[in-house]
């Protein structure tokens, strides 16, 4: 038997990555390594993540 400590499986999240809403098995929406409540919430999370990335790149860019 495999020990729980040596298991490489990641525990499933009990809440949505974006809205922190409780997720039921029936409504899991798994994308990019995270669990979401639904497709709409995933799209909002993706847009938010992209905006944060753009802000970080803008902050790193040298001002001329």
HELIX and SHEET records of a PDB file:
HELIX    1   1 UNK A   25  UNK A   27  5                                   3    
HELIX    2   2 UNK A   39  UNK A   60  1                                  22    
SHEET    1   A 2 UNK A  29  UNK A  31  0                                        
SHEET    2   A 2 UNK A  34  UNK A  36 -1                                        
END                                                                             
